[in-house]
Amino acid sequence: MTIDEVTAIAGEALFLIIKVSAPVLLVSLIVGLIVSIFQTVTSIQEQTLTFVPKIIAVFLTLIVLGNWMLTELSEFMNRLWSNFSLYTR
């Protein structure tokens, strides 16, 4: 197995991590921004107010997109294991 092959697998794995985690992170970012704007407009400075909406939004995102996320990760692992004989040269 050459360094180029290892680098290609690592790059594919990092891209998959970014692709799978991006929806959850974006939802958390958007909900945090909305709550922050709401706090600024209403002058409510409660620090714990941001956590509950974020947790609920992330949980709902995981429920909606969890199947897709697990499918992407499973397909990547299946590709790795099916090509295992190519890596042991």
N, CA, C and O atoms as a CHARMM CRD file, in Angstrom:
* protein
*
  356
    1    1 MET  N      0.84900  -1.16900   0.00000 PROA 1      0.00000
    2    1 MET  CA     0.00000   0.00000   0.00000 PROA 1      0.00000
    3    1 MET  C      0.89600   1.23300   0.00000 PROA 1      0.00000
    4    1 MET  O      1.79900   1.36300   0.82600 PROA 1      0.00000
    5    2 THR  N      0.63100   2.12600  -0.93300 PROA 2      0.00000
    6    2 THR  CA     1.49500   3.29600  -1.06600 PROA 2      0.00000
    7    2 THR  C      0.96700   4.46200  -0.23400 PROA 2      0.00000
    8    2 THR  O     -0.16100   4.44300   0.25900 PROA 2      0.00000
    9    3 ILE  N      1.79700   5.45000  -0.10000 PROA 3      0.00000
   10    3 ILE  CA     1.40500   6.64800   0.64800 PROA 3      0.00000
   11    3 ILE  C      0.25500   7.36900  -0.05600 PROA 3      0.00000
   12    3 ILE  O     -0.60500   7.95900   0.59700 PROA 3      0.00000
   13    4 ASP  N      0.24300   7.31900  -1.37400 PROA 4      0.00000
   14    4 ASP  CA    -0.84100   7.96400  -2.12900 PROA 4      0.00000
   15    4 ASP  C     -2.18600   7.31700  -1.84000 PROA 4      0.00000
   16    4 ASP  O     -3.20100   8.00400  -1.72800 PROA 4      0.00000
   17    5 GLU  N     -2.19400   6.00400  -1.72100 PROA 5      0.00000
   18    5 GLU  CA    -3.44200   5.29700  -1.40800 PROA 5      0.00000
   19    5 GLU  C     -3.92800   5.63700  -0.00200 PROA 5      0.00000
   20    5 GLU  O     -5.12000   5.85200   0.21700 PROA 5      0.00000
   21    6 VAL  N     -3.00900   5.68200   0.93000 PROA 6      0.00000
   22    6 VAL  CA    -3.36500   6.04100   2.31400 PROA 6      0.00000
   23    6 VAL  C     -3.89800   7.46300   2.36400 PROA 6      0.00000
   24    6 VAL  O     -4.88400   7.74600   3.04400 PROA 6      0.00000
   25    7 THR  N     -3.23700   8.35200   1.64000 PROA 7      0.00000
   26    7 THR  CA    -3.67800   9.74800   1.59800 PROA 7      0.00000
   27    7 THR  C     -5.05800   9.86900   0.96400 PROA 7      0.00000
   28    7 THR  O     -5.88200  10.66200   1.41900 PROA 7      0.00000
   29    8 ALA  N     -5.31400   9.08800  -0.08300 PROA 8      0.00000
   30    8 ALA  CA    -6.62900   9.12400  -0.73600 PROA 8      0.00000
   31    8 ALA  C     -7.72100   8.62900   0.20100 PROA 8      0.00000
   32    8 ALA  O     -8.80200   9.21500   0.25500 PROA 8      0.00000
   33    9 ILE  N     -7.45200   7.55900   0.93700 PROA 9      0.00000
   34    9 ILE  CA    -8.44500   7.03000   1.88700 PROA 9      0.00000
   35    9 ILE  C     -8.68200   8.02500   3.01400 PROA 9      0.00000
   36    9 ILE  O     -9.82500   8.25500   3.40900 PROA 9      0.00000
   37   10 ALA  N     -7.61500   8.61600   3.53300 PROA 10     0.00000
   38   10 ALA  CA    -7.75700   9.60000   4.61200 PROA 10     0.00000
   39   10 ALA  C     -8.51800  10.82500   4.12400 PROA 10     0.00000
   40   10 ALA  O     -9.36200  11.35800   4.84400 PROA 10     0.00000
   41   11 GLY  N     -8.22700  11.27600   2.90700 PROA 11     0.00000
   42   11 GLY  CA    -8.95500  12.42100   2.35900 PROA 11     0.00000
   43   11 GLY  C    -10.42600  12.12400   2.16000 PROA 11     0.00000
   44   11 GLY  O    -11.27900  12.96800   2.43300 PROA 11     0.00000
   45   12 GLU  N    -10.72700  10.91800   1.68200 PROA 12     0.00000
   46   12 GLU  CA   -12.12700  10.52400   1.51300 PROA 12     0.00000
   47   12 GLU  C    -12.84400  10.44500   2.86300 PROA 12     0.00000
   48   12 GLU  O    -14.00400  10.83800   2.98300 PROA 12     0.00000
   49   13 ALA  N    -12.14000   9.93300   3.87500 PROA 13     0.00000
   50   13 ALA  CA   -12.72600   9.84400   5.21400 PROA 13     0.00000
   51   13 ALA  C    -12.99200  11.23000   5.79800 PROA 13     0.00000
   52   13 ALA  O    -14.04200  11.45800   6.39900 PROA 13     0.00000
   53   14 LEU  N    -12.05600  12.14700   5.62700 PROA 14     0.00000
   54   14 LEU  CA   -12.25200  13.50600   6.14100 PROA 14     0.00000
   55   14 LEU  C    -13.39400  14.21700   5.41900 PROA 14     0.00000
   56   14 LEU  O    -14.18100  14.92700   6.04600 PROA 14     0.00000
   57   15 PHE  N    -13.48500  14.02900   4.11000 PROA 15     0.00000
   58   15 PHE  CA   -14.58600  14.62500   3.36200 PROA 15     0.00000
   59   15 PHE  C    -15.92200  14.05200   3.82200 PROA 15     0.00000
   60   15 PHE  O    -16.90500  14.78400   3.94000 PROA 15     0.00000
   61   16 LEU  N    -15.96300  12.75000   4.08300 PROA 16     0.00000
   62   16 LEU  CA   -17.19300  12.12100   4.56800 PROA 16     0.00000
   63   16 LEU  C    -17.58700  12.67000   5.93700 PROA 16     0.00000
   64   16 LEU  O    -18.76600  12.90500   6.19900 PROA 16     0.00000
   65   17 ILE  N    -16.60700  12.87100   6.80200 PROA 17     0.00000
   66   17 ILE  CA   -16.89800  13.43800   8.12200 PROA 17     0.00000
   67   17 ILE  C    -17.49800  14.83300   7.98800 PROA 17     0.00000
   68   17 ILE  O    -18.47200  15.16100   8.66500 PROA 17     0.00000
   69   18 ILE  N    -16.92300  15.64400   7.12400 PROA 18     0.00000
   70   18 ILE  CA   -17.43900  16.99800   6.91700 PROA 18     0.00000
   71   18 ILE  C    -18.84200  16.94900   6.32700 PROA 18     0.00000
   72   18 ILE  O    -19.72700  17.68800   6.75700 PROA 18     0.00000
   73   19 LYS  N    -19.04500  16.07100   5.33400 PROA 19     0.00000
   74   19 LYS  CA   -20.34200  15.97800   4.66200 PROA 19     0.00000
   75   19 LYS  C    -21.44100  15.50100   5.61200 PROA 19     0.00000
   76   19 LYS  O    -22.57100  15.98300   5.54700 PROA 19     0.00000
   77   20 VAL  N    -21.11100  14.55700   6.49100 PROA 20     0.00000
   78   20 VAL  CA   -22.11100  14.00000   7.40400 PROA 20     0.00000
   79   20 VAL  C    -22.40300  14.95200   8.56800 PROA 20     0.00000
   80   20 VAL  O    -23.54300  15.04100   9.02500 PROA 20     0.00000
   81   21 SER  N    -21.38700  15.65700   9.04100 PROA 21     0.00000
   82   21 SER  CA   -21.59600  16.52800  10.20100 PROA 21     0.00000
   83   21 SER  C    -22.11100  17.91400   9.83100 PROA 21     0.00000
   84   21 SER  O    -22.63400  18.61900  10.69400 PROA 21     0.00000
   85   22 ALA  N    -21.97600  18.31800   8.58000 PROA 22     0.00000
   86   22 ALA  CA   -22.36200  19.67600   8.17300 PROA 22     0.00000
   87   22 ALA  C    -23.82900  20.01600   8.44300 PROA 22     0.00000
   88   22 ALA  O    -24.09300  21.10400   8.95300 PROA 22     0.00000
   89   23 PRO  N    -24.79900  19.14900   8.13100 PROA 23     0.00000
   90   23 PRO  CA   -26.18900  19.53500   8.39700 PROA 23     0.00000
   91   23 PRO  C    -26.47500  19.80000   9.87400 PROA 23     0.00000
   92   23 PRO  O    -27.18500  20.74800  10.21000 PROA 23     0.00000
   93   24 VAL  N    -25.93300  18.97700  10.74400 PROA 24     0.00000
   94   24 VAL  CA   -26.17000  19.16500  12.18600 PROA 24     0.00000
   95   24 VAL  C    -25.51600  20.45500  12.66100 PROA 24     0.00000
   96   24 VAL  O    -26.11300  21.21000  13.42900 PROA 24     0.00000
   97   25 LEU  N    -24.30600  20.70800  12.21400 PROA 25     0.00000
   98   25 LEU  CA   -23.60500  21.92800  12.62200 PROA 25     0.00000
   99   25 LEU  C    -24.29600  23.18000  12.08000 PROA 25     0.00000
  100   25 LEU  O    -24.39100  24.18900  12.78000 PROA 25     0.00000
  101   26 LEU  N    -24.77700  23.11800  10.84000 PROA 26     0.00000
  102   26 LEU  CA   -25.47600  24.27700  10.26900 PROA 26     0.00000
  103   26 LEU  C    -26.78100  24.56400  10.99400 PROA 26     0.00000
  104   26 LEU  O    -27.10700  25.72400  11.24800 PROA 26     0.00000
  105   27 VAL  N    -27.53000  23.52100  11.32700 PROA 27     0.00000
  106   27 VAL  CA   -28.77700  23.72100  12.06900 PROA 27     0.00000
  107   27 VAL  C    -28.48000  24.33100  13.43300 PROA 27     0.00000
  108   27 VAL  O    -29.17300  25.25400  13.86200 PROA 27     0.00000
  109   28 SER  N    -27.47000  23.83300  14.11200 PROA 28     0.00000
  110   28 SER  CA   -27.09300  24.38000  15.41100 PROA 28     0.00000
  111   28 SER  C    -26.66300  25.84100  15.29200 PROA 28     0.00000
  112   28 SER  O    -27.01400  26.66800  16.13300 PROA 28     0.00000
  113   29 LEU  N    -25.91300  26.14800  14.25700 PROA 29     0.00000
  114   29 LEU  CA   -25.46500  27.52300  14.03300 PROA 29     0.00000
  115   29 LEU  C    -26.64000  28.45300  13.75800 PROA 29     0.00000
  116   29 LEU  O    -26.70400  29.54800  14.31600 PROA 29     0.00000
  117   30 ILE  N    -27.55800  28.03200  12.91400 PROA 30     0.00000
  118   30 ILE  CA   -28.71400  28.87000  12.56500 PROA 30     0.00000
  119   30 ILE  C    -29.62100  29.07800  13.76900 PROA 30     0.00000
  120   30 ILE  O    -30.07700  30.19500  14.01300 PROA 30     0.00000
  121   31 VAL  N    -29.88700  28.01900  14.52100 PROA 31     0.00000
  122   31 VAL  CA   -30.73300  28.16400  15.71700 PROA 31     0.00000
  123   31 VAL  C    -30.05100  29.05700  16.74700 PROA 31     0.00000
  124   31 VAL  O    -30.71000  29.88900  17.37000 PROA 31     0.00000
  125   32 GLY  N    -28.75600  28.90100  16.93400 PROA 32     0.00000
  126   32 GLY  CA   -28.02700  29.77100  17.86100 PROA 32     0.00000
  127   32 GLY  C    -28.07600  31.22800  17.44500 PROA 32     0.00000
  128   32 GLY  O    -28.21800  32.11700  18.28400 PROA 32     0.00000
  129   33 LEU  N    -27.95900  31.47200  16.13800 PROA 33     0.00000
  130   33 LEU  CA   -28.03500  32.84900  15.63300 PROA 33     0.00000
  131   33 LEU  C    -29.42200  33.43600  15.84800 PROA 33     0.00000
  132   33 LEU  O    -29.55100  34.59200  16.25200 PROA 33     0.00000
  133   34 ILE  N    -30.45300  32.65400  15.58400 PROA 34     0.00000
  134   34 ILE  CA   -31.82900  33.14200  15.77200 PROA 34     0.00000
  135   34 ILE  C    -32.09700  33.44900  17.24000 PROA 34     0.00000
  136   34 ILE  O    -32.67700  34.48500  17.56700 PROA 34     0.00000
  137   35 VAL  N    -31.67300  32.54900  18.12300 PROA 35     0.00000
  138   35 VAL  CA   -31.87700  32.78100  19.56100 PROA 35     0.00000
  139   35 VAL  C    -31.07400  33.98800  20.02000 PROA 35     0.00000
  140   35 VAL  O    -31.55000  34.76900  20.84400 PROA 35     0.00000
  141   36 SER  N    -29.87300  34.14800  19.50400 PROA 36     0.00000
  142   36 SER  CA   -29.04200  35.29100  19.86500 PROA 36     0.00000
  143   36 SER  C    -29.68700  36.60500  19.42300 PROA 36     0.00000
  144   36 SER  O    -29.69000  37.58000  20.17600 PROA 36     0.00000
  145   37 ILE  N    -30.22700  36.63300  18.21700 PROA 37     0.00000
  146   37 ILE  CA   -30.93200  37.83700  17.75500 PROA 37     0.00000
  147   37 ILE  C    -32.15100  38.10000  18.62000 PROA 37     0.00000
  148   37 ILE  O    -32.43500  39.24700  18.96700 PROA 37     0.00000
  149   38 PHE  N    -32.87500  37.04000  18.97000 PROA 38     0.00000
  150   38 PHE  CA   -34.04200  37.19300  19.84900 PROA 38     0.00000
  151   38 PHE  C    -33.63500  37.75000  21.21400 PROA 38     0.00000
  152   38 PHE  O    -34.32100  38.61100  21.76500 PROA 38     0.00000
  153   39 GLN  N    -32.52600  37.26000  21.75400 PROA 39     0.00000
  154   39 GLN  CA   -32.05000  37.76300  23.04100 PROA 39     0.00000
  155   39 GLN  C    -31.63700  39.22700  22.94400 PROA 39     0.00000
  156   39 GLN  O    -31.87200  40.00100  23.87100 PROA 39     0.00000
  157   40 THR  N    -31.03600  39.60300  21.85300 PROA 40     0.00000
  158   40 THR  CA   -30.60900  40.98700  21.67900 PROA 40     0.00000
  159   40 THR  C    -31.80200  41.91600  21.55900 PROA 40     0.00000
  160   40 THR  O    -31.81600  42.99800  22.14700 PROA 40     0.00000
  161   41 VAL  N    -32.79800  41.49900  20.80400 PROA 41     0.00000
  162   41 VAL  CA   -33.98700  42.34200  20.58500 PROA 41     0.00000
  163   41 VAL  C    -34.78600  42.49500  21.86500 PROA 41     0.00000
  164   41 VAL  O    -35.29300  43.57900  22.15200 PROA 41     0.00000
  165   42 THR  N    -34.90800  41.42000  22.64300 PROA 42     0.00000
  166   42 THR  CA   -35.74500  41.47100  23.84700 PROA 42     0.00000
  167   42 THR  C    -34.95300  41.80200  25.10500 PROA 42     0.00000
  168   42 THR  O    -35.53400  41.89600  26.18600 PROA 42     0.00000
  169   43 SER  N    -33.65600  41.97900  24.99000 PROA 43     0.00000
  170   43 SER  CA   -32.76900  42.28600  26.12200 PROA 43     0.00000
  171   43 SER  C    -32.79900  41.20700  27.20400 PROA 43     0.00000
  172   43 SER  O    -32.56800  41.49600  28.37800 PROA 43     0.00000
  173   44 ILE  N    -33.08400  39.96400  26.81000 PROA 44     0.00000
  174   44 ILE  CA   -33.00600  38.83300  27.73400 PROA 44     0.00000
  175   44 ILE  C    -31.57600  38.31100  27.68200 PROA 44     0.00000
  176   44 ILE  O    -31.10200  37.91200  26.61800 PROA 44     0.00000
  177   45 GLN  N    -30.89300  38.30800  28.80600 PROA 45     0.00000
  178   45 GLN  CA   -29.49700  37.88400  28.83700 PROA 45     0.00000
  179   45 GLN  C    -29.32300  36.56800  29.58500 PROA 45     0.00000
  180   45 GLN  O    -28.34700  36.39000  30.31400 PROA 45     0.00000
  181   46 GLU  N    -30.24600  35.66900  29.41000 PROA 46     0.00000
  182   46 GLU  CA   -30.16000  34.35600  30.04100 PROA 46     0.00000
  183   46 GLU  C    -29.25800  33.45400  29.20100 PROA 46     0.00000
  184   46 GLU  O    -29.56000  33.19100  28.03700 PROA 46     0.00000
  185   47 GLN  N    -28.15800  32.97900  29.77700 PROA 47     0.00000
  186   47 GLN  CA   -27.18600  32.19300  29.02900 PROA 47     0.00000
  187   47 GLN  C    -27.69900  30.79900  28.68300 PROA 47     0.00000
  188   47 GLN  O    -27.30500  30.22900  27.66500 PROA 47     0.00000
  189   48 THR  N    -28.56900  30.25200  29.51500 PROA 48     0.00000
  190   48 THR  CA   -29.05200  28.89000  29.26800 PROA 48     0.00000
  191   48 THR  C    -30.17000  28.83900  28.23700 PROA 48     0.00000
  192   48 THR  O    -30.59300  27.75300  27.84200 PROA 48     0.00000
  193   49 LEU  N    -30.65200  29.98600  27.79800 PROA 49     0.00000
  194   49 LEU  CA   -31.75400  30.01400  26.83000 PROA 49     0.00000
  195   49 LEU  C    -31.34700  29.41900  25.48900 PROA 49     0.00000
  196   49 LEU  O    -32.20600  28.90600  24.77100 PROA 49     0.00000
  197   50 THR  N    -30.08600  29.46800  25.13200 PROA 50     0.00000
  198   50 THR  CA   -29.66400  28.96300  23.82600 PROA 50     0.00000
  199   50 THR  C    -29.56900  27.44000  23.77800 PROA 50     0.00000
  200   50 THR  O    -29.66400  26.85300  22.70100 PROA 50     0.00000
  201   51 PHE  N    -29.38500  26.79900  24.91700 PROA 51     0.00000
  202   51 PHE  CA   -29.13500  25.36700  24.91200 PROA 51     0.00000
  203   51 PHE  C    -30.35000  24.53400  24.54000 PROA 51     0.00000
  204   51 PHE  O    -30.23100  23.61000  23.73600 PROA 51     0.00000
  205   52 VAL  N    -31.50500  24.83000  25.09700 PROA 52     0.00000
  206   52 VAL  CA   -32.68800  24.00300  24.85200 PROA 52     0.00000
  207   52 VAL  C    -33.10900  24.03600  23.38400 PROA 52     0.00000
  208   52 VAL  O    -33.32500  22.96800  22.81200 PROA 52     0.00000
  209   53 PRO  N    -33.23600  25.19600  22.74200 PROA 53     0.00000
  210   53 PRO  CA   -33.58800  25.16700  21.31900 PROA 53     0.00000
  211   53 PRO  C    -32.53900  24.46500  20.45300 PROA 53     0.00000
  212   53 PRO  O    -32.88800  23.77500  19.49600 PROA 53     0.00000
  213   54 LYS  N    -31.26400  24.63800  20.78500 PROA 54     0.00000
  214   54 LYS  CA   -30.21300  23.96600  20.02000 PROA 54     0.00000
  215   54 LYS  C    -30.30400  22.45200  20.17200 PROA 54     0.00000
  216   54 LYS  O    -30.19200  21.71700  19.19100 PROA 54     0.00000
  217   55 ILE  N    -30.50500  21.99300  21.39300 PROA 55     0.00000
  218   55 ILE  CA   -30.60000  20.55400  21.63000 PROA 55     0.00000
  219   55 ILE  C    -31.79000  19.96400  20.89100 PROA 55     0.00000
  220   55 ILE  O    -31.67900  18.90100  20.28000 PROA 55     0.00000
  221   56 ILE  N    -32.91600  20.64200  20.94200 PROA 56     0.00000
  222   56 ILE  CA   -34.10600  20.16000  20.24200 PROA 56     0.00000
  223   56 ILE  C    -33.88500  20.15700  18.73300 PROA 56     0.00000
  224   56 ILE  O    -34.25400  19.19500  18.05900 PROA 56     0.00000
  225   57 ALA  N    -33.29700  21.20700  18.20200 PROA 57     0.00000
  226   57 ALA  CA   -33.05500  21.29200  16.75900 PROA 57     0.00000
  227   57 ALA  C    -32.06100  20.22700  16.29800 PROA 57     0.00000
  228   57 ALA  O    -32.26200  19.60200  15.25700 PROA 57     0.00000
  229   58 VAL  N    -31.00200  20.01900  17.06000 PROA 58     0.00000
  230   58 VAL  CA   -30.02700  18.99300  16.69400 PROA 58     0.00000
  231   58 VAL  C    -30.65400  17.60700  16.77800 PROA 58     0.00000
  232   58 VAL  O    -30.40900  16.76200  15.91800 PROA 58     0.00000
  233   59 PHE  N    -31.44800  17.37200  17.79400 PROA 59     0.00000
  234   59 PHE  CA   -32.13500  16.08500  17.94000 PROA 59     0.00000
  235   59 PHE  C    -33.07500  15.83500  16.76600 PROA 59     0.00000
  236   59 PHE  O    -33.09400  14.73400  16.21500 PROA 59     0.00000
  237   60 LEU  N    -33.84700  16.83400  16.37900 PROA 60     0.00000
  238   60 LEU  CA   -34.74700  16.67900  15.23800 PROA 60     0.00000
  239   60 LEU  C    -33.97100  16.47200  13.93200 PROA 60     0.00000
  240   60 LEU  O    -34.38800  15.69500  13.07300 PROA 60     0.00000
  241   61 THR  N    -32.85700  17.16300  13.79200 PROA 61     0.00000
  242   61 THR  CA   -32.01900  16.97600  12.60700 PROA 61     0.00000
  243   61 THR  C    -31.47000  15.55700  12.54700 PROA 61     0.00000
  244   61 THR  O    -31.43000  14.94800  11.47800 PROA 61     0.00000
  245   62 LEU  N    -31.04900  15.02900  13.69000 PROA 62     0.00000
  246   62 LEU  CA   -30.55800  13.65900  13.72200 PROA 62     0.00000
  247   62 LEU  C    -31.65900  12.65800  13.40800 PROA 62     0.00000
  248   62 LEU  O    -31.40500  11.63700  12.76900 PROA 62     0.00000
  249   63 ILE  N    -32.87900  12.94100  13.85200 PROA 63     0.00000
  250   63 ILE  CA   -33.99400  12.05200  13.53400 PROA 63     0.00000
  251   63 ILE  C    -34.27300  12.06900  12.03900 PROA 63     0.00000
  252   63 ILE  O    -34.48900  11.02000  11.43200 PROA 63     0.00000
  253   64 VAL  N    -34.27000  13.25300  11.44600 PROA 64     0.00000
  254   64 VAL  CA   -34.60200  13.37500  10.02000 PROA 64     0.00000
  255   64 VAL  C    -33.46800  12.85200   9.14200 PROA 64     0.00000
  256   64 VAL  O    -33.72100  12.12500   8.18100 PROA 64     0.00000
  257   65 LEU  N    -32.23200  13.20600   9.45400 PROA 65     0.00000
  258   65 LEU  CA   -31.10400  12.86900   8.59000 PROA 65     0.00000
  259   65 LEU  C    -30.26000  11.69600   9.07800 PROA 65     0.00000
  260   65 LEU  O    -29.26100  11.34700   8.44800 PROA 65     0.00000
  261   66 GLY  N    -30.65000  11.08800  10.19000 PROA 66     0.00000
  262   66 GLY  CA   -29.85800   9.99400  10.75100 PROA 66     0.00000
  263   66 GLY  C    -29.71500   8.81300   9.81400 PROA 66     0.00000
  264   66 GLY  O    -28.64400   8.21200   9.72800 PROA 66     0.00000
  265   67 ASN  N    -30.78400   8.47500   9.11000 PROA 67     0.00000
  266   67 ASN  CA   -30.73400   7.35400   8.17300 PROA 67     0.00000
  267   67 ASN  C    -29.72400   7.62400   7.05800 PROA 67     0.00000
  268   67 ASN  O    -28.93200   6.74800   6.71200 PROA 67     0.00000
  269   68 TRP  N    -29.75100   8.81800   6.50200 PROA 68     0.00000
  270   68 TRP  CA   -28.80200   9.18300   5.45400 PROA 68     0.00000
  271   68 TRP  C    -27.36700   9.15800   5.98000 PROA 68     0.00000
  272   68 TRP  O    -26.46000   8.67200   5.30500 PROA 68     0.00000
  273   69 MET  N    -27.17000   9.68400   7.18700 PROA 69     0.00000
  274   69 MET  CA   -25.83300   9.72700   7.77100 PROA 69     0.00000
  275   69 MET  C    -25.28800   8.30700   7.98100 PROA 69     0.00000
  276   69 MET  O    -24.13900   8.01900   7.64900 PROA 69     0.00000
  277   70 LEU  N    -26.11800   7.44300   8.52600 PROA 70     0.00000
  278   70 LEU  CA   -25.69200   6.07300   8.77400 PROA 70     0.00000
  279   70 LEU  C    -25.44000   5.33000   7.46800 PROA 70     0.00000
  280   70 LEU  O    -24.51200   4.52500   7.38700 PROA 70     0.00000
  281   71 THR  N    -26.25000   5.58900   6.44800 PROA 71     0.00000
  282   71 THR  CA   -26.04800   4.95900   5.14100 PROA 71     0.00000
  283   71 THR  C    -24.71600   5.38500   4.53400 PROA 71     0.00000
  284   71 THR  O    -23.97700   4.55200   4.00900 PROA 71     0.00000
  285   72 GLU  N    -24.40800   6.67600   4.60400 PROA 72     0.00000
  286   72 GLU  CA   -23.13000   7.16500   4.06200 PROA 72     0.00000
  287   72 GLU  C    -21.94100   6.52000   4.77800 PROA 72     0.00000
  288   72 GLU  O    -20.98300   6.09000   4.13500 PROA 72     0.00000
  289   73 LEU  N    -22.00700   6.45600   6.09700 PROA 73     0.00000
  290   73 LEU  CA   -20.91200   5.85500   6.86200 PROA 73     0.00000
  291   73 LEU  C    -20.79200   4.36100   6.58600 PROA 73     0.00000
  292   73 LEU  O    -19.68400   3.83700   6.47100 PROA 73     0.00000
  293   74 SER  N    -21.92800   3.67300   6.47700 PROA 74     0.00000
  294   74 SER  CA   -21.91300   2.23300   6.20400 PROA 74     0.00000
  295   74 SER  C    -21.35100   1.93900   4.81600 PROA 74     0.00000
  296   74 SER  O    -20.58600   0.99100   4.64200 PROA 74     0.00000
  297   75 GLU  N    -21.72900   2.75100   3.82600 PROA 75     0.00000
  298   75 GLU  CA   -21.20400   2.54900   2.47600 PROA 75     0.00000
  299   75 GLU  C    -19.69000   2.75600   2.43300 PROA 75     0.00000
  300   75 GLU  O    -18.97700   2.01800   1.75400 PROA 75     0.00000
  301   76 PHE  N    -19.20700   3.76000   3.15800 PROA 76     0.00000
  302   76 PHE  CA   -17.76800   3.99300   3.20400 PROA 76     0.00000
  303   76 PHE  C    -17.05100   2.80000   3.83100 PROA 76     0.00000
  304   76 PHE  O    -16.03000   2.34500   3.31400 PROA 76     0.00000
  305   77 MET  N    -17.58000   2.29700   4.93900 PROA 77     0.00000
  306   77 MET  CA   -16.95000   1.15000   5.59700 PROA 77     0.00000
  307   77 MET  C    -17.01800  -0.09600   4.72600 PROA 77     0.00000
  308   77 MET  O    -16.06700  -0.87700   4.68300 PROA 77     0.00000
  309   78 ASN  N    -18.13500  -0.28700   4.03200 PROA 78     0.00000
  310   78 ASN  CA   -18.23600  -1.43400   3.12700 PROA 78     0.00000
  311   78 ASN  C    -17.20700  -1.34000   2.00300 PROA 78     0.00000
  312   78 ASN  O    -16.60800  -2.34700   1.62700 PROA 78     0.00000
  313   79 ARG  N    -16.99900  -0.13800   1.46400 PROA 79     0.00000
  314   79 ARG  CA   -15.97500   0.04000   0.42700 PROA 79     0.00000
  315   79 ARG  C    -14.58400  -0.26300   0.97100 PROA 79     0.00000
  316   79 ARG  O    -13.77200  -0.89800   0.29900 PROA 79     0.00000
  317   80 LEU  N    -14.31700   0.19300   2.18700 PROA 80     0.00000
  318   80 LEU  CA   -13.01000  -0.09000   2.78300 PROA 80     0.00000
  319   80 LEU  C    -12.79200  -1.58500   2.96400 PROA 80     0.00000
  320   80 LEU  O    -11.74500  -2.11500   2.59300 PROA 80     0.00000
  321   81 TRP  N    -13.77900  -2.26200   3.53300 PROA 81     0.00000
  322   81 TRP  CA   -13.62100  -3.69200   3.80400 PROA 81     0.00000
  323   81 TRP  C    -13.64400  -4.52500   2.53000 PROA 81     0.00000
  324   81 TRP  O    -12.96300  -5.54800   2.45800 PROA 81     0.00000
  325   82 SER  N    -14.40400  -4.11500   1.53100 PROA 82     0.00000
  326   82 SER  CA   -14.42500  -4.88900   0.28800 PROA 82     0.00000
  327   82 SER  C    -13.12100  -4.74600  -0.49300 PROA 82     0.00000
  328   82 SER  O    -12.75800  -5.64300  -1.25300 PROA 82     0.00000
  329   83 ASN  N    -12.42100  -3.64200  -0.31900 PROA 83     0.00000
  330   83 ASN  CA   -11.13200  -3.42800  -0.98400 PROA 83     0.00000
  331   83 ASN  C     -9.95300  -3.81000  -0.09600 PROA 83     0.00000
  332   83 ASN  O     -8.81200  -3.46700  -0.40600 PROA 83     0.00000
  333   84 PHE  N    -10.20900  -4.50600   0.98800 PROA 84     0.00000
  334   84 PHE  CA    -9.15400  -4.83400   1.95300 PROA 84     0.00000
  335   84 PHE  C     -8.04700  -5.66900   1.32900 PROA 84     0.00000
  336   84 PHE  O     -6.87800  -5.51000   1.68100 PROA 84     0.00000
  337   85 SER  N     -8.40100  -6.55600   0.40800 PROA 85     0.00000
  338   85 SER  CA    -7.37400  -7.39600  -0.21900 PROA 85     0.00000
  339   85 SER  C     -6.41800  -6.56700  -1.08100 PROA 85     0.00000
  340   85 SER  O     -5.27200  -6.96300  -1.29400 PROA 85     0.00000
  341   86 LEU  N     -6.88200  -5.42700  -1.57200 PROA 86     0.00000
  342   86 LEU  CA    -6.01000  -4.56000  -2.35700 PROA 86     0.00000
  343   86 LEU  C     -4.99300  -3.82900  -1.49700 PROA 86     0.00000
  344   86 LEU  O     -3.93500  -3.42700  -1.98200 PROA 86     0.00000
  345   87 TYR  N     -5.31400  -3.65700  -0.22200 PROA 87     0.00000
  346   87 TYR  CA    -4.44800  -2.88100   0.67200 PROA 87     0.00000
  347   87 TYR  C     -3.30000  -3.71800   1.23900 PROA 87     0.00000
  348   87 TYR  O     -2.33100  -3.15500   1.74800 PROA 87     0.00000
  349   88 THR  N     -3.38500  -5.04300   1.16200 PROA 88     0.00000
  350   88 THR  CA    -2.39300  -5.89600   1.82400 PROA 88     0.00000
  351   88 THR  C     -1.30200  -6.36600   0.87000 PROA 88     0.00000
  352   88 THR  O     -0.62900  -7.35800   1.15000 PROA 88     0.00000
  353   89 ARG  N     -1.11600  -5.68500  -0.23400 PROA 89     0.00000
  354   89 ARG  CA    -0.06400  -6.09500  -1.16600 PROA 89     0.00000
  355   89 ARG  C      1.29900  -5.93800  -0.56700 PROA 89     0.00000
  356   89 ARG  O      2.29800  -6.23900  -1.21900 PROA 89     0.00000
